[in-house]
Amino acid sequence: MPRARRKSDLPVKTCAACARPMVWRRKWARVWDEVRYCSARCRRAARAGVDDTARPDRDADGR
């Protein structure tokens, strides 16, 4: 039986709305090339043109 992959070995993309990295998920296996957003919230924000993904607990540089 083959060993499981480490999470660090999986493909990574950047979310088009919040610019955070997102790691490949099994449920995205067939549509990985089409995945643009990390969550439904980011998808809604991108469609509305509003940046509601900004987090008040972080500075402008993401820390």
C-alpha positions in Angstrom: 0.0 0.0 0.0 1.5 3.4 -1.0 2.3 5.9 1.7 0.1 9.0 2.1 1.3 12.3 0.7 2.5 15.0 3.1 0.5 18.2 3.0 3.6 20.0 2.0 3.8 17.9 -1.2 0.3 18.9 -2.4 -0.2 21.6 -5.0 -0.9 25.1 -3.8 -2.8 28.1 -5.4 -3.4 31.6 -4.2 -7.0 32.7 -3.7 -8.1 35.4 -6.2 -10.1 37.3 -3.5 -8.0 37.2 -0.3 -4.6 36.3 -1.7 -4.1 33.5 0.9 -2.6 30.2 -0.1 -5.0 27.2 -0.5 -3.9 23.6 -0.7 -5.3 21.0 -3.0 -8.3 19.1 -1.6 -9.6 15.7 -2.7 -13.0 17.1 -3.5 -11.3 19.6 -5.9 -9.5 16.8 -7.7 -11.6 16.9 -10.9 -11.9 20.7 -11.0 -8.5 21.9 -9.6 -7.8 23.9 -12.8 -11.0 25.8 -12.3 -10.7 26.5 -8.6 -10.1 30.3 -8.0 -11.4 31.0 -4.5 -10.7 29.3 -1.1 -14.2 29.6 0.2 -17.8 30.6 -0.5 -17.2 33.9 1.3 -14.4 34.8 -1.0 -16.5 33.9 -4.1 -19.4 36.1 -2.9 -17.0 39.0 -2.1 -15.5 38.8 -5.6 -18.9 38.7 -7.3 -20.1 41.7 -5.2 -16.9 43.6 -5.7 -16.6 44.2 -2.0 -13.6 43.3 0.1 -15.3 41.7 3.1 -12.4 39.2 3.4 -10.3 41.8 5.2 -9.6 40.7 8.7 -9.6 43.4 11.4 -7.3 41.3 13.6 -4.4 41.6 11.1 -2.2 44.5 10.0 -1.9 45.5 6.4 1.1 43.3 5.9 -0.8 40.2 7.1 0.6 39.7 10.5 
